[in-house]
């Protein structure tokens, strides 16, 4: 069977991620309505810690392994691939066990002192077992993605999310009468169970003992494999860890700075609105882009290692165009229906103003995430780490400087999000310019999608106005769908993408 292209692989991941993302999104709606803004605030205190654990044990390993395995695949060195996975299991497995022990003995300190809310302690303890399962599944995903076997891990992810959602709803109902602390802990238990199931399912399709690749000894030195893994994974993990630490710092700083601005008891609720409601809405359309970055790293590596400059540049330009275009589409939806979306989904229309302004940062955010994937594929992990640090510094500066100003308040957080996205995107462009093998077509990537953006905006506004005049109940859904259709047609008519590209991308569907 012919290997899928990176865009086809991304499309499969995007479809499954949209489904699983919808399931996760459904839970957030259900959970936020069940526990309220304060409960979401408590959950959001723990969730960055959970993401930090994921980052520390797996943040860079999936991307690093997909890149290493893509290199070995070009050279048809299957024994080296298997040996790389075995070495990774040993190193990352020991590291995850060590980290779990540290967490277990310091759970009370983390909850009461670092997170500054004792209600988070049960959740901290319950999320500890997930560390080991996450590390193993991250390694297995790196293998599948590097081998461009996208369908199976995508199916596993869907199965895991279905089980997780069912568990989350059941446990939330069970624990809700016992208070916020136990409800959040129950949600974390369901997440941990989902990680366990995911690991088991990923192991099923991994080469068994009868495989010829397992029987054949690799000529690659173990120490050289370890060095290669560390040189790639450490900068990626550190960058991810710093970003997650930034979320934890935000969880502490933002409510404190809001109180300093005079918001008092509403501080935690405002933080819950922006991080637990608005940011998931911003990220939802980006599922397509984030799926693309997963398949893009090994694809860029493959072209770069084989010195196929033409394919390399096509992948860079096409992926950046997709990211920028999806960001513009998301912006239209956010600025057209901010209050309606927050009201229908969360029953919190007051979060609409936050969504409107945050939506302006979608395009640069999606763009710089894709640029990071390209840089990782080119082996420029240290450049990515540097830019992640700049991103964090900009956000912290905005939180520190702007939020205490009463007239700005929580919008200081949004200012940081938008400014950092723009700044990091510009820095990434300058780095890519210095790479002799990369030539970007900025007219196609950035300028041509602008016309479809305005086309969609006009169509959405006009259709919505007409439907509201006739008292149509589902005006937001209908006008949004018409606008999205107009956007994609305009992309084709404006030459951003061609019908041939669309046909080739969908050719694997039979």
N, C-alpha and C positions, 0 to 999 in steps of 0.2 A: 504493500500500500504506500502511495506517495505521501511524503511528509506534508503536514499542513504548513502554510506560510504563517509568519508571525502575526499577521492581521487576522487570518482565519482562526488561529489559536486564540487571539485576543477576543474575537467575536464570540467564540464558544464560552470563554471565561466571562465575557461581559453578560451574555444571556443568563448563565448560571448565577453570576454575581448579582444581576438585577433581581433574579428570583430570590436568592438568599438574602440580598440586601433588603428586598421588600419584606421578607419574613422578619428580619432583624428590625426593620423600620416599624413593622406592625407591633412588635413587642414594645418598642420604645413608646409608641402611642399608648398602648395598653398600660404599660408600666407607669408612664407619666400621669395618666388619668387615675391610676389606682393609688399612687403614693403622693401625687401633687408635686409642685415645684420644689418644695423642701426635700422631699424624698429623692427627687432627681438630683438635687444638689448633693445629698449624701452619697448617692450612687456614683456621681461624677467625681467625688473625692477619691473613691476606691478605684474606679476604672482606669485613670492614668497610671496607678500603681500596677495594675494588671497588665497594661500595655507596656510598662517599663520592664516587667518580668519577661514578657514576650520578646522584647527587644534585646534584653541581656542574654537570652539563651538562643534566640533565633533571628534577631533583627537583620543581621547581614549574611547569615549562613545560607539561606535559600538563594539569594541573589548571587553570592560568591560561588556556590556549588553549581548553579545553572550556567555560570560563565566558564568555570573550569571544565565541566562536563561537555559543554559546547565545543571547547577547544580540543578535547580528546576525541570527540565525535568526528570533527573535521579530519583528524589523523587516523580514524578508525581504530582507536586504541581502547577497546572495551574492557580488557583486564585492568587498565589504569582507572577506568571509571568505577568499577566495583571496589577496587582497593581504596579509592578516595572516599567512597561512601562508608566503608568499614572504619577507616581512620576517623572520619567525622563522627560516627556513632560513638566511638570510644571517648574522644575528646569532649564532645558536647554533652554526652551522657554523664560523665563525671562532673563536669561544670554545673549542669542543672541540678544534680543531687546535692552538691556543695551549697549552691545558692538556696535550695529548698530548706536545708538545715539552718542556714543563717536566718532565713525568713521566719522559720518556726519559733526560734528562740527570741526573736525580737518583734513578734507580732503586736504585742501590747504597746511597746514603745512606738512603733510605726503608727498605730491607730491613734493613740492618745496624744503623742507629742508631735510627730511629723504631720499627720493629717489633721490634728487638732479637733478630733471628734471621736469619742469612745464608741459611738455607734458603728464605726467602720471596722472594729477589731474582729468580729465574727467573719466578716467578708474577707479580711486579710488572711485569716487562718485557712479558710475554705479554698481560696484560690491557689494555695501552695502546691497541691498535687498536680495541678495543671502544668506546672513548669516543666516537669519531665516529659509529659506527653507532647507538649508544644515543641520541645527541642527535637524529638524524634520525627514528628510529622514535618517539621521544617526541612530536615535533611532529606526526607523522602520526596518532598515537593521539589526540592532543588534537583534531585535526580530526574524526576518526570519532566520538569520544565526544560532542563538542559538537553534531554533526549527528544524534546518537542512532542512528548506524549501528553497532550493537554486534556483530552476528553475524560480520562479516568479520574485524575485529581479534581476536575471540575464536578464530576458526578458525586465524588466522595464529599466534597464541600457542601453540595446541595443536601445530601442525605444527613450530614452532620447538623446542618442548620435546621432541618425539619425536626429532628430529634431534640435539638436544643430549644427550639421555640415551644414545642409541646411541654418539655420539662419546665421551662420558664413560666409559662402560664399556669401550669398545675401547682408549682411550688409557690408562686406569688399568691395565688388564691388561698393556699394552705397556710402561709405565714402572715398574711396581711393582718389578721386579728391580733398578732403578737407584736406589732409595731414595726417601725421603719428599719431598725437594725437587723431583725431576723428576716424581713422581707428582702432586703438587699443581699443578705447572706445566702438566702435561698436562690436568688437569681444567679449568684456567683457559683453555687453548687451545680446548677444546670449547665452553665458555661463549661465548668470543669469536666462534667460527664460527656459533653459534646466533644471536647478535645480528646478524651480517651477513645471514643468511638471512631473519630477521624483517624487516629493513629493505627488502630486495628485494621481499618478498611484499606489504608494506604499500603500496609504490609502485605496484603493479599496478592497484589499484582507484581510485587517486587520479585526479581529473578530468584528462583528456588535453587536448592543444592544441585539439581540435575543440570542447571544451566552451564553451557560450555565456558561462558565468560567467568563463572565462579571457579571452575576447575583450573583454568589457565592462570599461571602466575604472572603478575605484572613485573615489568622491568623497572618501573618507577621506584625510586628510593622513598621510603616512608618519611624520612626527615624532610625531603624536598616537597612532598605532598603537604605535610604539616605547615611548612613555611608558606606555601602557596595559599593554603586555606586561610592562615592567620593574616597574611599580607592583604588579602581581599576582604575577609570577613570583619576584621577588627575596625578599620575605618568606617565600614558600613554600620556595624553594630554600635560603635561609639556615636556616630551621627544620629542613629535611631534612638539611642539611649538619651542623648542630649535633648532631642526633640520631645521625648516622653517626659524627661525631667522638667522640661519647659512647661508641659501640661500640669505637672504636679506643682511647680512653682506658681503657675497661674491659679490653680485651685486654692492656693494659700493667699497669694497676693491680691487677686481681684476682689474677693469679698472684703479683705482688710482695707484696700484702697477705697472701695465703695463706701465702707463705714466712715472712713476719714472724710469722704465727700459729703457725709450727712445722710446716707441712705438707710442706716440703721438696720432694722430687722428684714428689710427687703433685699439686702445685699446678696444673700445666698440664693434667693429666688431669681434674681437677675442673672447671677452666674449660671444657674440651672437653665434659664431660658436660652442664653447665648451658646452654651456648650452642649446642652442636652437636647435642644430643640432646633436652633438655627443652624449650627454647624453640621448636624446630620442631614438637614435639607440641602445644604450647600454641597455636601459630599455625594449625595445620592446620584445626580446626573454624572458625576465624575467616576462612577463605577466603570464606565466604558474606558476612560482614560487610565485608571489604575490597573485595569485588566491588561491594557496595552503595554504598560511598563513592565509587567511580569514577563511577557513573551519577547519584548523588545531587547532586553539585555543579552540573552543568548543569541538572538538574531544579529544584533550589532557585532557581537564578538565573532560570530561565524564569518561575517563579511570582512571584518577587520583582519582576522587571522589569515584568511584565505586571500587577502589583498585584493578583494573585489570592490574597487572604489566606486564604481557605478552603482552597484547594489547598496553599498553603504550609504551613499548620499541620498538615494531614493528612499531608503528606510528612515533616514533622519528627517527629510523634508515631509514625507507623508505622515509620520507619527506626530510631528510638531503641528502640522496643519489640522489633524484630527483633534489634538488636544486644545488648540486655540479655538477651533470651531465649536467644540462641545462646551467650552467655557462661555462663549458668546451666547449659545443656546440657553445655558443655565441662567445667565444674567437676565435674559429677557423674561424667563419664567419668574425669577425672584423679584424683579422690579415691577412686573405686571400684576401679580397676585400675592403680594406679601402678607397682607392682613387676612385674606381669604384662606391661604394655605395654612397659616398658623391657627386660624379659627377652626377650620374643618378637621385638620389632623390632630391638633393638640388642645383644642378648645381654649386657646390662649392668644386671642387676636392682638393683644398688646405687644407680642413678640414680633409682629409684622414690620414695625419700623426698624428693628434690628436686622431682620432678614433683608429688607430693601437695601440697606447700605452695605451689608456683608456680601450681597450678590454682586456688587461691583468688583469684588476681588476674585471672582471665579476664574476668569480667563488667565490672568498671570499665575494664579495658583496651579491650575491644571498644566500650564505651559512649563513651569519650572520643575514640576514633578516628572514630566516627560523628558526634560533636559537632563535631569539627574540620571534617568535610566540610560540615556545615550552616553553620558560621561562614564557611568559604571561599565557599560559595554566596551568602551575604549580603554578601560583600565585606569581611569582618573578618579579613583575613590577618594584620594586625599583632597582633591579640588572640591568634591561633593561635601566632604566633612567641613572644610573651611566655610563653604556657603551655608551649611546648616548652622554653624556657629554665628554667622552674621544674621541669619534669620532669627535665631533666638535672641540675640542682643537687641535687634530692632523691636521685637515684640515686648521684651522686658522693659525697654526704655519707654515705649508708648504706655504700657501699664503703669509704670512708675510716675511718668510725667503728666499724662492726660486724665486718667481716671479720677484722681483726687480733685480735679476741677469740677465743681458741681454741675456746671452747664454742659459738660462733656460726659462725665460718668462712665457708664459701661461702653459707650461708643469709643473710648480710648482703646479698648480691646480690639474693636473692629478696625480702627485706624491702623493698628499694628499689623493686623492680618492683611490688609490691602497694601500698605506700604512695603512690607517685607516681600510680598509676592512680586511686586513690580521691580524692586531693587535686585532680588535674587535672579529674576529672569534676565535682567540686563547683564548682570555679572556672568551668568552662564553663556549668554551670547558672545561675550568678549572672550571667554575661555575657548569656545568652539571655533571662533574666528582664527585662533592661533594654531589650530590643528590643520596641517597641510592637506590631509585627506578628506576633510569635511568642507563642503561648499553648500551653504544654505541659501535658498531662494526666498528672500524676505517678502517679496511682492506676493508670491503665492501663499506663503505661510501666514502672514499677518494682515495684509491689505485686502486681498480678494474676499476673505470671509466677512469683511465689514458690511458689504452690500447685502448679503443674505441676513445679517444681523438686523439691519434697519428694515428689511423686507418683512422679517418675522415679527418685529416689534409693531409695525404698522398693521399687519394682518391681525395680530392678536388683539390690539386695541380696538380696531374697527369692528371685528367680529364680535368681541365682547360687548361693545356699545350697542350693536344691533340686537343681539340676543337679550340684553338687559331691557331694551326698549319694549320687546315683545313679552317680557316676563318669563323668559326661559329659565328653568330651575338649574340646569347643569351647564350654565354659561361658561364657567371657568374651565371645566374639562373639555368641552367642545371647542372653545376658542383656542385653548392650549394645543390641542391635537391638530387643528387646522393650521396654527402657527408653525408647529414643528414640521408638518408636511410642506408648507411654503418655504421653510428654511432649507430643507434638504433638496427640494426642486431648484431653489435659487443657487445652492452650492454647485449643482450640476450645470445649470445654465451659465453660471459665471466662470466655469472652468476650474473651480477649486478641486473637484474630482470629476472623473469621466465615467460614462456608462460602462466602459470596458473594465475599469477598476472594480466597479460594483459587481459586474457579472463574474469576474475572476474570483473575487472575494467569496461570493456565494456559490461558487462552483462545487464545493465539497458537499453541499446539501443535495441529497438524492432521495 
